[in-house]
Amino acid sequence: MKSTYDADAKKTSNNVVAKIPRATLRVKDEDTKGLSDREKAEIDAFIERYKNTEALQQRLYAHKLPEIVSDVVRFLSTLEDVAEKEVIASQIAQAMVELRRAMKA
């Protein structure tokens, strides 16, 4: 976003200068052509902060996993819908396979 102040209208206008896809975290060169070095540095800083936030979130999830599993166990002990239990069991089984692979790496 680029903010500019219009003194005549006495208000600020905001314009999108570049889009940053979450999947790649890469800005297209055509989006940064007209930007100053300072603005490009701001985009780079934003991307780094986003990566750091994502890493912290993943770390939090890893530490909260035992608590989450306990909550799931309590939920499943009261769940009467057999079909839903089967879906959840399948998802958990796949997640356990991925977790085991990650722990071996």
N, C-alpha and C positions, 0 to 999 in steps of 0.2 A: 504494500500500500504506500502510496505517496500522497502526503497531505500538503495542500497549498491553501494559503489564506487569501481571501478576496476582501481587500479593505473596503471596497465600495459596497459590497453586499454584507459585509461584516460577518462572514461565516467561512468556515473551513470546508473544502471539498476534498474527498478522498478518491484516489484512482488506483486500480489494480495495475501494478507494473510488471508482475511476473507471477506465474502459477507454479507451485511446487508440489508435484505429485507425491503422495505419501509412499507409494510403492517404490519409487526410484530415488526420491529426494534430489533430483537433478533438474536444474532450470535450463530451458532451451536457450541456446545462444541468441536466437532472434528476440527473445524476451529481455535480454540484458544489453542489447546493442546500445540503446540510448541512455543507459544508466551511468552515473559517475562511479569512480572507484570506491567512493565512500558507500554508495548505495549497494554496490556489489558486495562489499565487505559486510554490510548489514545482512544481506541475504545469506552469505556464508555463515555468519554468526548465528542466525536463526536456525539454519540446518544443523549446526553443531549442537545447539541447545535442544533441538527436537530429538536428535540422536541420544543425547545424554538423558533426556526425560524418558525416552523409550527404554533405555538400558536400566534405569532406576525402576521403572514400572515392572520390567521382567524380573528384576532382582526381588522386588516386593512380592510378586506372585510366587516365586520359588520359596520364599520364606513363609508365606501364608498357606502354602499347599497343604500341610498337615491339618491346619484349622479348616480349610475348605473341604478336605476329605471327611473330616468329622461331621461337618454340616451336611454333606451329601449322605453319609451313613444314617444320620438322624432322619433326614427327609425320606430316604428309601424305606426306612423301617415303618413309616406311616403311609407310604404310597400303596394304594390298592389297585391302581390301573396297571394291569399286567403288561399291556402293550408299551406303555410309557417306561416301565421298568426295563423291558427288553431293549428299548432304544438307548436308554441311559447306560445299561450294562455293555452294550456294543460300543458306545462312544468311550466309555472308561477303559474297556479292553484295548481299543486302538491307542488311546492315550498312554496306557501302561507300556505297550510295545515301543512307542516313540520315546518314552521316558527311559526305558531300559537301554535303548540304543544310545541315547544322549549320555547316560551315566557311564557307558563303556568307553566312549570317545575321549 
